[in-house]
């Protein structure tokens, strides 16, 4: 148990270090709002797509394919999205609903979820986690584009415009482009892959510095109730409901553990970038990321303890 706690802290502590670095750099004037807008656009359009593309082409899509698990995860993700949207209609003002929904259902599985799955289950955790991650990327970005378009002041929300926005999303383009490389095991030239890695490695620190540069006590107070409400959905209600559903369906051991880790991961940093791109309430998005990332160190350990105590994982 202590090992899982320390692993969680080792993953979340660098995230907070980058967040606080962003706060510091903004306060001393080394970065400003212009930098944050430009850097956020760079992450969304270039560095994050590079990270996703390289991650997928290195995944073994032929290993650990489990149709039952993939089907359950798909259904649970869609149900969680619908639940978050319905909850947002009840709790959030119209202008903030898209940001609320994205923050309440979109997990940071590519970084925290996959890392914890690898820590707990080794190579099997990596194989199964990578396959789930590829599915997650496609679903999360498609669903986020839809809900942000519906409430965004700058994105058209008719079905054709939403469809075009989905196809034009750089993150989705990178996933679709990477799929044949992964399926047919096509490699990249060494120099191109190295250059892509340089670009991809900028993603998380740059995104987190931008989030930190946006944060302030005033914005956290302003977003407090909404951010906490969305964070409760992300870190408590959805993990409990979806993991219990997986247990009822019959998943046990590594499969149930990995599903819990993915359902219970904190809100993804890219949700801030997409909120910026949609001209939405990026301060609310940043607050949700901070709260859920902090909460993950507690909720993940409690969930693992309960599942281990019951002998289910």
MARDOSE-222593 format. One record per residue (C-alpha): residue number from 1; x negated, y negated, z. Coordinates in Angstrom, 1 decimal. Each point is the difference from the previous one (the first is absolute). Example, Ala and Ser with C-alpha at 12.3 -4.5 7.8 and 13.67 -1.06 7.14 Angstrom:
REM residues 2
+-----+--------+--------+--------+
:   n :     px :     py :     pz :
+-----+--------+--------+--------+
:   1 :  -12.3 :    4.5 :    7.8 :
:   2 :   -1.4 :   -3.4 :   -0.7 :
+-----+--------+--------+--------+
END
This chain:
REM residues 313
+-----+--------+--------+--------+
:   n :     px :     py :     pz :
+-----+--------+--------+--------+
:   1 :    0.0 :    0.0 :    0.0 :
:   2 :   -2.8 :   -2.4 :    0.9 :
:   3 :   -1.6 :    0.8 :   -3.3 :
:   4 :    3.1 :   -1.0 :   -1.9 :
:   5 :    0.2 :   -3.2 :    2.0 :
:   6 :   -3.6 :   -0.9 :   -0.6 :
:   7 :    0.4 :    0.8 :   -3.8 :
:   8 :    3.0 :   -2.3 :   -0.1 :
:   9 :   -1.9 :   -2.8 :    1.7 :
:  10 :   -3.0 :    0.5 :   -2.3 :
:  11 :    2.3 :   -0.5 :   -3.0 :
:  12 :    2.1 :   -2.9 :    1.4 :
:  13 :   -2.8 :   -2.0 :    1.7 :
:  14 :   -1.8 :   -0.9 :   -3.3 :
:  15 :    3.4 :   -1.1 :   -1.4 :
:  16 :    0.4 :   -2.4 :    2.9 :
:  17 :   -3.6 :   -1.2 :   -0.3 :
:  18 :    0.7 :   -1.1 :   -3.6 :
:  19 :    3.3 :   -1.6 :    1.1 :
:  20 :   -1.7 :   -2.0 :    2.7 :
:  21 :   -2.8 :   -0.9 :   -2.4 :
:  22 :    2.6 :   -1.5 :   -2.3 :
:  23 :    1.4 :   -2.0 :    2.9 :
:  24 :   -3.5 :   -1.3 :    0.9 :
:  25 :   -1.0 :   -0.8 :   -3.6 :
:  26 :    3.2 :   -2.0 :   -0.5 :
:  27 :   -0.5 :   -1.8 :    3.3 :
:  28 :   -3.6 :   -1.1 :   -0.7 :
:  29 :    0.9 :   -1.0 :   -3.6 :
:  30 :   -1.9 :    2.6 :   -1.9 :
:  31 :    3.2 :    1.1 :   -1.8 :
:  32 :    3.2 :   -1.9 :   -0.7 :
:  33 :    3.4 :    0.6 :   -1.4 :
:  34 :   -1.3 :   -0.3 :   -3.6 :
:  35 :   -2.5 :    2.8 :    0.6 :
:  36 :    2.7 :    2.2 :    1.7 :
:  37 :    2.4 :   -0.4 :   -3.0 :
:  38 :   -2.8 :    0.7 :   -2.5 :
:  39 :   -1.5 :    2.9 :    1.9 :
:  40 :    3.5 :    1.6 :    0.6 :
:  41 :    0.6 :   -0.1 :   -3.8 :
:  42 :   -3.4 :    1.6 :   -0.6 :
:  43 :    0.8 :    2.9 :    2.4 :
:  44 :    3.4 :    0.5 :   -1.6 :
:  45 :   -1.1 :   -0.1 :   -3.6 :
:  46 :   -3.5 :    1.5 :    0.1 :
:  47 :   -1.5 :    1.4 :    3.2 :
:  48 :    3.0 :    2.0 :    1.3 :
:  49 :    0.7 :    1.5 :   -3.4 :
:  50 :   -3.7 :    1.1 :   -0.3 :
:  51 :    0.3 :    1.6 :    3.5 :
:  52 :    3.1 :    1.9 :   -0.9 :
:  53 :   -1.3 :    1.1 :   -3.4 :
:  54 :   -3.2 :    1.4 :    1.5 :
:  55 :    1.7 :    1.6 :    2.9 :
:  56 :    2.4 :    1.9 :   -2.3 :
:  57 :   -2.5 :    1.2 :   -2.5 :
:  58 :   -2.0 :    1.6 :    2.8 :
:  59 :    3.0 :    1.7 :    1.5 :
:  60 :    0.4 :    3.8 :   -0.6 :
:  61 :    3.6 :    0.0 :   -1.3 :
:  62 :   -0.2 :    3.8 :   -0.6 :
:  63 :   -0.5 :    0.7 :    3.7 :
:  64 :    2.5 :    0.0 :    2.8 :
:  65 :    3.0 :   -0.6 :   -2.3 :
:  66 :    3.1 :    0.8 :    2.0 :
:  67 :    3.3 :   -0.8 :   -1.8 :
:  68 :    2.1 :    0.3 :    3.1 :
:  69 :   -2.2 :   -2.5 :    2.0 :
:  70 :   -0.2 :   -2.4 :   -2.9 :
:  71 :    3.8 :    0.1 :   -0.5 :
:  72 :    0.6 :   -0.6 :    3.7 :
:  73 :   -2.5 :   -2.9 :    0.1 :
:  74 :    1.7 :   -1.6 :   -3.1 :
:  75 :    3.5 :    0.3 :    1.5 :
:  76 :   -1.2 :   -1.3 :    3.4 :
:  77 :   -1.8 :   -2.9 :   -1.6 :
:  78 :    3.1 :   -1.0 :   -2.0 :
:  79 :    2.2 :    0.4 :    3.1 :
:  80 :   -2.4 :   -2.0 :    2.1 :
:  81 :    0.0 :   -2.8 :   -2.6 :
:  82 :    3.8 :    0.0 :    0.0 :
:  83 :    0.1 :   -0.1 :    3.8 :
:  84 :   -2.5 :   -2.9 :    0.2 :
:  85 :    2.0 :   -1.9 :   -2.6 :
:  86 :    3.3 :    0.5 :    1.8 :
:  87 :   -1.6 :   -1.0 :    3.2 :
:  88 :   -1.4 :   -3.1 :   -1.6 :
:  89 :    3.4 :   -1.1 :   -1.3 :
:  90 :    1.2 :    0.2 :    3.7 :
:  91 :   -3.1 :   -1.6 :    1.6 :
:  92 :   -1.8 :   -2.2 :   -2.5 :
:  93 :    1.0 :   -3.3 :   -1.7 :
:  94 :    0.5 :    0.3 :   -3.7 :
:  95 :   -3.3 :   -1.7 :   -1.0 :
:  96 :   -2.1 :    2.4 :    2.2 :
:  97 :    1.7 :    3.3 :   -0.8 :
:  98 :   -2.4 :    1.1 :   -2.7 :
:  99 :   -3.0 :   -0.6 :    2.2 :
: 100 :    1.7 :    1.7 :    3.0 :
: 101 :    0.9 :    3.1 :   -2.0 :
: 102 :   -3.5 :    0.4 :   -1.4 :
: 103 :   -1.6 :   -0.4 :    3.4 :
: 104 :    2.5 :    2.4 :    1.6 :
: 105 :   -0.6 :    2.9 :   -2.4 :
: 106 :   -3.3 :   -0.3 :   -1.7 :
: 107 :   -2.8 :    1.8 :    1.8 :
: 108 :   -3.8 :   -0.3 :   -0.2 :
: 109 :   -0.4 :    3.6 :   -1.0 :
: 110 :   -2.9 :   -0.4 :   -2.4 :
: 111 :   -2.2 :   -1.2 :    2.9 :
: 112 :    1.3 :    0.9 :    3.4 :
: 113 :    2.3 :    2.9 :   -0.8 :
: 114 :   -2.4 :    1.9 :   -2.3 :
: 115 :   -3.0 :   -0.7 :    2.4 :
: 116 :    1.9 :    1.5 :    3.0 :
: 117 :    1.2 :    3.0 :   -2.1 :
: 118 :   -3.6 :    0.7 :   -1.0 :
: 119 :   -1.1 :   -0.4 :    3.6 :
: 120 :    2.6 :    2.5 :    1.3 :
: 121 :    0.1 :    2.6 :   -2.8 :
: 122 :   -3.3 :   -0.4 :   -1.9 :
: 123 :   -0.1 :    0.9 :   -3.7 :
: 124 :    3.6 :    1.2 :    0.0 :
: 125 :    1.1 :   -3.4 :    1.4 :
: 126 :   -1.9 :   -1.8 :   -2.7 :
: 127 :    1.5 :    2.1 :   -2.8 :
: 128 :    3.6 :   -0.1 :    1.2 :
: 129 :   -0.4 :   -3.7 :    1.1 :
: 130 :   -1.4 :   -1.0 :   -3.4 :
: 131 :    3.0 :    1.6 :   -1.9 :
: 132 :    2.4 :   -1.8 :    2.4 :
: 133 :   -1.9 :   -3.2 :   -0.5 :
: 134 :    0.4 :    0.1 :   -3.8 :
: 135 :    3.7 :    0.5 :    0.5 :
: 136 :    0.2 :   -2.7 :    2.6 :
: 137 :   -1.8 :   -2.6 :   -2.1 :
: 138 :    2.5 :    0.4 :   -2.8 :
: 139 :    3.1 :   -0.1 :    2.2 :
: 140 :   -1.2 :   -2.8 :    2.4 :
: 141 :   -0.9 :   -2.3 :   -2.8 :
: 142 :    3.1 :    0.7 :   -2.1 :
: 143 :    2.4 :   -0.5 :    3.0 :
: 144 :   -1.9 :   -3.0 :    1.3 :
: 145 :    0.2 :   -1.6 :   -3.4 :
: 146 :    3.7 :    0.6 :   -0.1 :
: 147 :    0.8 :   -1.5 :    3.4 :
: 148 :   -2.3 :   -2.9 :   -0.4 :
: 149 :    1.5 :   -0.8 :   -3.4 :
: 150 :    3.5 :    0.0 :    1.4 :
: 151 :   -0.9 :   -2.7 :    2.6 :
: 152 :   -2.9 :   -1.8 :   -1.6 :
: 153 :    0.5 :   -3.6 :   -1.3 :
: 154 :   -2.4 :    0.6 :   -2.8 :
: 155 :    0.8 :    3.5 :   -1.2 :
: 156 :    3.1 :    0.8 :   -2.1 :
: 157 :    2.2 :    2.6 :    1.6 :
: 158 :    2.0 :    1.4 :   -2.9 :
: 159 :   -0.7 :    3.8 :   -0.7 :
: 160 :   -2.0 :   -0.7 :   -3.2 :
: 161 :   -2.2 :   -2.6 :    1.6 :
: 162 :   -0.6 :    2.2 :    3.1 :
: 163 :   -0.9 :    2.9 :   -2.3 :
: 164 :   -2.5 :   -2.2 :   -1.9 :
: 165 :   -1.4 :   -1.2 :    3.4 :
: 166 :   -0.6 :    3.6 :    1.0 :
: 167 :   -1.7 :    0.8 :   -3.2 :
: 168 :   -2.1 :   -3.1 :    0.2 :
: 169 :   -1.1 :    0.6 :    3.6 :
: 170 :   -3.8 :    0.5 :   -0.1 :
: 171 :    0.2 :    2.5 :    2.8 :
: 172 :    2.5 :    2.2 :   -1.8 :
: 173 :   -2.0 :   -0.4 :   -3.3 :
: 174 :   -3.1 :    1.3 :    1.8 :
: 175 :    1.8 :    3.0 :    1.4 :
: 176 :    1.5 :    1.0 :   -3.4 :
: 177 :   -3.4 :   -0.6 :   -1.7 :
: 178 :   -1.8 :    2.2 :    2.5 :
: 179 :    2.4 :    2.9 :   -0.2 :
: 180 :   -1.4 :    1.6 :   -3.2 :
: 181 :   -3.6 :   -0.4 :    1.2 :
: 182 :    0.9 :    1.8 :    3.2 :
: 183 :    2.1 :    2.7 :   -1.6 :
: 184 :   -2.6 :    0.9 :   -2.7 :
: 185 :   -3.0 :   -0.7 :    2.3 :
: 186 :   -1.4 :   -2.7 :   -2.4 :
: 187 :   -2.9 :   -1.8 :    1.5 :
: 188 :   -1.2 :   -3.5 :   -0.5 :
: 189 :   -3.5 :   -1.1 :   -1.1 :
: 190 :   -2.2 :   -0.4 :    3.1 :
: 191 :   -0.6 :   -3.7 :   -0.6 :
: 192 :    3.7 :   -0.7 :   -0.4 :
: 193 :    1.0 :    1.9 :    3.1 :
: 194 :   -2.7 :   -1.7 :    2.0 :
: 195 :    1.2 :   -3.4 :   -1.2 :
: 196 :    3.6 :    1.0 :    0.8 :
: 197 :   -1.0 :    1.0 :    3.5 :
: 198 :   -1.6 :   -3.4 :    0.6 :
: 199 :    3.3 :   -1.6 :   -1.0 :
: 200 :    2.1 :    2.4 :    2.0 :
: 201 :   -2.0 :   -0.4 :    3.2 :
: 202 :    0.9 :   -3.7 :    0.1 :
: 203 :    3.7 :    0.8 :    0.3 :
: 204 :    0.7 :    0.6 :    3.7 :
: 205 :   -2.4 :   -2.6 :    1.5 :
: 206 :    1.1 :   -2.7 :   -2.4 :
: 207 :    3.7 :    0.7 :    0.5 :
: 208 :   -0.4 :    0.0 :    3.8 :
: 209 :   -2.0 :   -3.2 :    0.0 :
: 210 :    2.8 :   -1.6 :   -2.0 :
: 211 :    2.5 :    1.3 :    2.5 :
: 212 :   -2.0 :   -1.3 :    2.9 :
: 213 :   -0.4 :   -3.4 :   -1.7 :
: 214 :    3.8 :   -0.2 :   -0.2 :
: 215 :    0.6 :    0.9 :    3.7 :
: 216 :    0.5 :   -2.6 :    2.7 :
: 217 :    1.7 :    0.0 :    3.3 :
: 218 :    2.7 :   -2.2 :   -1.4 :
: 219 :    0.7 :    2.4 :   -2.9 :
: 220 :    0.1 :    3.0 :    2.4 :
: 221 :    2.4 :   -1.8 :    2.2 :
: 222 :    2.1 :   -1.0 :   -3.0 :
: 223 :    0.1 :    3.6 :   -1.3 :
: 224 :    0.1 :    1.6 :    3.4 :
: 225 :    3.5 :    1.5 :    0.2 :
: 226 :    0.2 :    1.0 :   -3.6 :
: 227 :   -3.6 :    1.4 :    0.0 :
: 228 :    0.7 :    2.0 :    3.2 :
: 229 :    3.3 :    1.3 :   -1.4 :
: 230 :   -1.6 :    1.2 :   -3.3 :
: 231 :   -2.9 :    1.5 :    2.0 :
: 232 :    2.4 :    2.0 :    2.2 :
: 233 :    1.5 :    1.5 :   -3.2 :
: 234 :   -3.4 :    0.8 :   -1.4 :
: 235 :   -1.7 :    1.4 :    3.1 :
: 236 :    2.8 :    1.6 :    1.9 :
: 237 :    3.3 :    0.6 :   -1.8 :
: 238 :   -1.3 :    1.3 :   -3.3 :
: 239 :   -2.7 :    2.2 :    1.3 :
: 240 :    2.3 :    1.6 :    2.6 :
: 241 :    2.9 :    0.5 :   -2.4 :
: 242 :   -2.1 :    1.3 :   -3.0 :
: 243 :   -2.3 :    2.2 :    2.2 :
: 244 :    3.0 :    1.5 :    1.7 :
: 245 :    1.6 :    0.6 :   -3.4 :
: 246 :   -3.2 :    1.8 :   -1.1 :
: 247 :    0.1 :    2.2 :    3.1 :
: 248 :    3.6 :    0.9 :   -0.7 :
: 249 :   -0.8 :    0.9 :   -3.6 :
: 250 :   -2.6 :    2.4 :    1.3 :
: 251 :   -3.4 :   -1.7 :   -0.4 :
: 252 :   -2.6 :    0.9 :    2.7 :
: 253 :   -3.7 :   -0.2 :    0.7 :
: 254 :   -2.1 :   -2.1 :   -2.4 :
: 255 :    2.9 :   -0.8 :   -2.3 :
: 256 :    2.1 :   -1.5 :    2.8 :
: 257 :   -3.1 :   -1.8 :    1.5 :
: 258 :   -0.9 :   -1.6 :   -3.3 :
: 259 :    3.6 :   -1.1 :   -0.6 :
: 260 :    0.1 :   -1.6 :    3.4 :
: 261 :   -3.3 :   -1.8 :   -0.6 :
: 262 :    1.3 :   -1.4 :   -3.3 :
: 263 :    3.5 :   -1.0 :    1.3 :
: 264 :   -1.6 :   -1.6 :    3.0 :
: 265 :   -2.8 :   -2.0 :   -1.6 :
: 266 :    0.0 :   -3.8 :    0.4 :
: 267 :    1.2 :   -2.4 :   -2.7 :
: 268 :   -2.4 :   -0.1 :   -3.0 :
: 269 :   -2.1 :   -3.1 :   -0.4 :
: 270 :    1.0 :   -0.2 :   -3.7 :
: 271 :    3.5 :   -1.0 :    1.1 :
: 272 :   -1.5 :   -3.4 :    0.9 :
: 273 :   -1.5 :   -0.3 :   -3.5 :
: 274 :    3.3 :    0.9 :   -1.7 :
: 275 :    1.9 :   -2.4 :    2.3 :
: 276 :   -2.4 :   -2.8 :   -1.2 :
: 277 :    0.5 :    1.1 :   -3.7 :
: 278 :    3.8 :   -0.2 :    0.5 :
: 279 :   -0.2 :   -3.4 :    1.6 :
: 280 :    1.6 :    1.5 :    3.1 :
: 281 :   -0.5 :   -0.5 :    3.8 :
: 282 :   -3.7 :    1.1 :    0.1 :
: 283 :   -0.2 :   -1.1 :    3.7 :
: 284 :    2.7 :    2.6 :    0.9 :
: 285 :   -1.9 :    2.6 :   -2.1 :
: 286 :   -3.2 :   -0.7 :    1.8 :
: 287 :    1.6 :    0.1 :    3.5 :
: 288 :    1.6 :    3.4 :   -0.7 :
: 289 :   -3.4 :    1.4 :   -1.2 :
: 290 :   -1.7 :   -1.2 :    3.2 :
: 291 :    2.7 :    1.3 :    2.4 :
: 292 :    0.3 :    3.4 :   -1.7 :
: 293 :   -3.8 :    0.5 :   -0.2 :
: 294 :   -0.3 :   -0.7 :    3.7 :
: 295 :    2.9 :    2.2 :    0.9 :
: 296 :   -1.4 :    2.9 :   -2.1 :
: 297 :   -2.7 :    0.8 :    2.6 :
: 298 :    2.8 :    0.7 :    2.5 :
: 299 :    2.8 :    1.5 :   -2.0 :
: 300 :   -2.3 :    2.4 :   -2.0 :
: 301 :   -1.5 :    1.5 :    3.2 :
: 302 :    3.4 :    0.3 :    1.6 :
: 303 :    1.4 :    1.8 :   -3.0 :
: 304 :   -2.9 :    2.4 :   -0.4 :
: 305 :    0.2 :    0.8 :    3.8 :
: 306 :    3.7 :    0.8 :   -0.2 :
: 307 :   -0.4 :    2.2 :   -3.2 :
: 308 :   -3.0 :    1.8 :    1.5 :
: 309 :    1.7 :    0.4 :    3.4 :
: 310 :    3.0 :    1.7 :   -1.9 :
: 311 :   -2.4 :    2.3 :   -1.8 :
: 312 :    1.3 :   -1.3 :   -3.4 :
: 313 :   -3.4 :   -1.2 :   -1.4 :
+-----+--------+--------+--------+
END
